[in-house]
C-alpha cells in the first residue's frame, strides 16, 4: 500500500514547472503538497474546461 506522500507525488508528476522556479517539494509537508496539487488541478481544469455553448468561438 502506498503512503499518502507517494500518492501525492504520483498526482504531482502530472504537472511540470520551469526548472528552478517551482516549489521545493522535498521541504513541503504532506498537507502543503496536497494543497499545491489541488491548486494545480483547479488551475488546469479552469484553463482547459469546455465551453458549454457549442459553436461559440469566444469572441
C-alpha positions, 0 to 999 in steps of 0.5 A: 500500500502506498503512503499518502506522500507517494500518492501525492507525488504520483498526482504531482508528476502530472504537472511540470514547472520551469526548472528552478522556479517551482516549489521545493517539494522535498521541504513541503509537508504532506498537507502543503503538497496536497494543497499545491496539487489541488491548486494545480488541478483547479488551475488546469481544469479552469484553463482547459474546461469546455465551453458549454455553448457549442459553436461559440468561438469566444469572441 
